[in-house]
Amino acid sequence: MFKVFIDGSAGTTGLRIREMLERRADVSLVTLPEALRKDISARKDALNGADVAFLCLPDDAAREAAALVENERTIVIDASTAHRTSPGWAYGFPELSARHRAAIANGRRIANPGCYASGFIALVYPLVAAGVAAPDYPFVCHAVSGYSGAGKKGIAEYEAADRPMQYDTPRLYALTQQHKHLPEMTAVCGLTRTPVFDPYVCDYYCGMTVTVPLFADLLAKRVTAADVKELLTAHYAGQRFVAVAQEDGYIAANTLSGTNRMELLVNGNNERILLTARLDNLGKGASGAAIQNMNIALGLDEGVSL
């Protein structure tokens, strides 16, 4: 029986992790009384007494919580942005490479990827690793997400009866190009030029698409859309939760809601190639990925409860 503590279990990511773990016979959830939920001493005891501790907290609180863990056996999985580019933390995207999977399996500090970042990195990492795209390629990333990605406050705003009319339409944000996912998108892919990123929050609950357009003549190697599809298919061959798919006409953002799957789609033509990743921002983009990382770190089948 594995003892699991979720620090920050009241947020959307923590709640979904709890829901998935409550169905498991091999997990015992450590809970604190409401009065002690923010008590540092009680949290420290719970963190150090757990086999696995999930940090579903704001960045500063996640750094504080990680510093409280003194038990070397405790596996810490941080769902915040705080440690995604930190030395000594495994980046929790096992499908990227054998090296990433091994780091998760052998590590005790795992940084769960961001939702938008997962889609972008799934598409771009193989291109850079294969030498198809140079590290200084001027990547642009366009993404849309359901409003659950905005957290409890954002969900309440979208579901309020008297919400502003602007909430009826897609809303572009991160206008200063300082989105919190950009550092990991740049670092994990080994880029020397920060991408332009334009994310939209939209009036549906969950699911997202992340799209990266490519100009073929600006790539380090001249490739066709078929070549890129073949490259991505080979890179993710044998992976359970990430695969290349095919869809004609329209790509809906919500079709993988409630799953831990990610689909990669290649469209466009041989001059302008359009790459899209589709996933659930609360699944493979957050809670599902966290559970998958826990399973790998514990030496279990990665798909348990997913």
C-alpha positions in Angstrom: 0.0 0.0 0.0 1.4 3.3 -1.1 0.8 6.4 1.2 0.0 9.5 -1.0 -0.4 13.0 0.2 -1.8 15.8 -2.0 -0.7 19.2 -0.8 -3.2 21.5 -2.4 -6.0 19.0 -2.9 -8.7 21.7 -3.2 -7.7 22.9 -6.7 -8.8 21.5 -10.0 -5.6 19.4 -10.5 -5.5 18.1 -6.9 -9.2 17.3 -7.0 -8.9 15.2 -10.1 -5.8 13.4 -8.8 -7.7 12.6 -5.6 -10.7 11.3 -7.7 -8.5 8.9 -9.6 -6.5 7.7 -6.6 -9.6 7.1 -4.5 -10.6 4.2 -6.8 -7.3 2.4 -6.3 -6.8 -0.4 -3.8 -3.0 0.1 -3.7 -3.1 3.7 -2.4 -3.8 5.1 1.0 -4.5 8.8 0.8 -3.1 10.9 3.7 -5.5 13.8 4.6 -5.3 16.6 7.0 -8.2 18.1 9.0 -9.4 21.4 7.5 -8.0 23.3 10.4 -4.5 21.9 9.6 -4.6 22.1 5.9 -2.3 25.1 5.8 -0.3 24.3 9.0 3.3 24.0 8.1 4.2 21.5 10.8 1.3 19.2 9.9 2.1 19.5 6.2 5.7 18.7 6.8 4.8 15.5 8.7 2.4 14.5 5.9 4.9 15.2 3.2 7.7 13.3 4.9 5.4 10.4 5.8 4.3 9.8 2.3 5.7 7.5 -0.4 4.4 10.1 -3.0 3.6 13.7 -2.4 1.8 15.8 -5.1 2.3 19.5 -4.9 -0.8 21.2 -6.4 0.1 24.7 -5.2 1.1 28.1 -6.5 4.8 28.4 -7.4 6.1 30.0 -4.2 4.1 27.6 -2.0 5.3 24.6 -4.1 9.0 25.7 -3.5 8.3 26.0 0.2 6.6 22.6 0.3 9.5 20.9 -1.6 12.0 22.4 0.9 10.0 20.7 3.7 10.7 17.2 2.4 13.6 15.7 4.2 12.7 12.0 3.7 14.9 10.8 0.7 12.3 8.1 0.0 9.5 10.5 -0.7 8.7 11.0 -4.4 7.7 14.6 -5.0 5.6 15.4 -8.1 5.2 19.1 -8.5 2.3 20.2 -10.7 3.2 23.9 -10.5 5.6 25.8 -12.7 8.2 26.2 -9.9 10.6 23.3 -10.8 10.1 22.6 -14.5 13.5 23.9 -15.5 15.3 23.3 -12.2 18.4 21.1 -12.0 17.9 17.9 -10.2 14.2 17.7 -11.2 13.1 15.2 -13.9 10.8 16.6 -16.5 7.7 14.5 -16.3 7.1 13.7 -20.0 8.2 10.0 -20.4 7.3 9.8 -24.1 9.9 12.3 -25.1 12.8 9.9 -24.9 14.2 6.9 -23.1 16.3 9.4 -21.1 13.2 11.3 -19.9 11.5 8.0 -18.9 14.6 6.8 -17.0 14.9 10.1 -15.1 11.3 9.7 -13.9 11.7 6.0 -13.0 14.8 6.7 -11.0 14.1 10.2 -9.6 12.6 11.5 -6.4 11.8 15.0 -7.7 9.5 15.1 -10.8 8.2 18.3 -12.4 4.9 17.7 -14.0 4.7 19.5 -17.4 2.4 22.4 -18.2 -0.7 21.7 -20.4 0.1 24.0 -23.3 3.8 23.1 -22.9 3.0 19.4 -23.3 1.4 20.0 -26.7 4.1 22.3 -28.0 7.0 20.1 -26.7 5.5 16.9 -28.1 5.5 18.5 -31.6 8.8 20.4 -31.5 11.2 18.3 -29.4 11.4 15.5 -32.1 12.0 18.1 -34.8 14.9 19.6 -33.0 16.3 16.3 -31.8 16.3 15.0 -35.4 17.9 18.2 -36.8 14.9 19.1 -38.9 14.4 22.4 -37.1 17.3 24.4 -35.8 17.3 25.6 -32.2 16.9 29.2 -33.4 13.9 28.5 -35.7 11.2 31.2 -35.2 8.5 29.0 -33.7 5.0 30.3 -33.3 2.5 28.5 -31.1 -1.3 29.1 -31.3 -3.5 27.3 -28.6 -7.0 27.2 -27.4 -8.2 25.7 -24.1 -11.3 25.1 -22.1 -11.9 27.4 -19.1 -11.0 24.7 -16.6 -7.4 25.6 -17.2 -8.0 28.9 -15.5 -8.4 27.2 -12.1 -11.2 27.5 -9.5 -11.5 31.2 -9.8 -11.6 31.2 -13.6 -14.2 28.3 -13.6 -16.4 30.3 -11.2 -16.2 33.4 -13.4 -17.1 31.4 -16.6 -20.0 29.6 -14.9 -21.4 32.7 -13.2 -24.9 33.6 -14.3 -24.0 37.3 -14.6 -20.7 36.9 -16.4 -19.6 39.6 -18.9 -20.5 39.1 -22.5 -16.8 38.9 -23.5 -16.8 35.4 -21.9 -19.0 34.1 -24.7 -16.1 34.4 -27.1 -12.5 33.1 -27.2 -10.3 35.4 -25.3 -6.6 35.9 -26.1 -4.2 36.5 -23.1 -0.5 36.4 -22.3 -0.3 39.6 -24.4 3.2 40.6 -23.1 4.7 37.2 -24.2 5.6 36.3 -20.7 3.4 33.2 -20.3 4.6 30.9 -17.5 4.9 27.9 -19.9 7.4 29.6 -22.2 10.6 28.8 -20.1 9.9 25.1 -20.2 8.8 25.1 -23.9 12.2 26.8 -24.7 14.4 24.8 -22.3 13.1 21.3 -22.8 13.2 21.6 -26.6 16.7 23.1 -26.5 15.7 26.3 -28.3 17.8 29.4 -28.4 14.9 31.6 -29.5 11.8 31.9 -27.4 8.6 31.1 -29.3 5.8 33.5 -30.0 2.9 32.1 -28.0 -0.8 33.2 -28.4 -3.1 31.2 -26.1 -6.9 31.6 -26.0 -9.3 30.6 -23.2 -12.7 29.5 -24.6 -16.2 28.9 -23.5 -16.2 25.2 -23.0 -15.0 23.2 -19.9 -11.9 21.2 -20.9 -9.8 20.0 -23.8 -7.2 21.9 -25.8 -5.4 22.1 -29.1 -1.9 23.4 -29.5 -0.9 24.3 -33.1 2.6 25.0 -34.5 2.9 26.2 -38.1 6.1 25.6 -40.0 7.5 27.2 -43.1 9.4 24.3 -44.9 12.0 26.6 -46.5 13.1 27.9 -43.0 13.8 24.4 -41.6 17.3 23.1 -41.2 16.3 20.1 -43.4 13.8 20.4 -46.3 11.0 18.0 -45.4 7.4 17.5 -46.6 4.3 17.2 -44.4 4.5 13.4 -45.0 8.1 13.4 -43.8 7.2 15.1 -40.6 4.3 12.8 -40.0 6.6 9.8 -40.5 9.2 11.4 -38.1 6.6 11.9 -35.3 5.1 8.4 -35.9 8.5 6.8 -35.4 9.4 9.0 -32.4 6.3 8.0 -30.5 6.1 4.4 -31.8 4.9 2.0 -29.0 3.8 4.8 -26.7 0.5 4.2 -25.0 -0.7 7.8 -24.5 0.8 9.8 -27.4 0.2 8.9 -31.0 -0.1 10.4 -34.4 -3.7 10.5 -35.7 -5.5 11.7 -38.8 -8.5 13.9 -39.0 -9.9 15.6 -42.1 -11.7 19.0 -42.2 -11.9 20.1 -38.6 -9.9 19.5 -35.4 -12.1 19.9 -32.3 -10.4 20.7 -29.1 -12.6 18.8 -26.7 -12.7 15.2 -28.1 -10.1 13.8 -25.7 -11.7 15.3 -22.6 -11.6 12.9 -19.7 -8.6 10.9 -21.1 -4.9 10.8 -20.6 -4.3 10.6 -24.4 -2.6 13.1 -26.7 -3.1 13.0 -30.5 -0.6 14.6 -32.9 -2.0 15.7 -36.3 0.0 16.8 -39.4 -1.8 18.9 -42.0 -1.0 21.7 -44.4 1.1 21.2 -47.5 4.7 20.9 -48.5 5.4 24.6 -48.2 3.4 25.4 -45.0 3.1 22.5 -42.6 0.5 22.6 -39.8 1.2 20.6 -36.6 -1.4 20.2 -33.9 -1.5 18.4 -30.5 -4.8 17.6 -29.0 -5.2 16.7 -25.3 -7.2 17.2 -22.2 -5.7 20.1 -20.3 -6.7 18.3 -17.0 -5.6 14.9 -18.2 -2.4 14.5 -20.1 -2.0 18.2 -19.5 -2.1 18.0 -15.7 -3.6 15.3 -13.4 -3.4 12.4 -15.8 0.3 13.1 -16.5 0.9 13.3 -12.7 -0.6 9.9 -12.1 1.3 8.4 -15.0 4.5 9.8 -13.5 3.7 8.4 -10.1 3.1 5.0 -11.6 6.4 5.0 -13.4 8.3 6.3 -10.4 6.8 3.5 -8.3 7.7 0.8 -10.9 4.1 0.1 -11.7 2.3 -0.2 -15.1 2.1 3.5 -16.3 -1.6 3.2 -17.2 -2.9 2.2 -13.8 -6.1 4.2 -13.1 -5.7 6.0 -16.4 
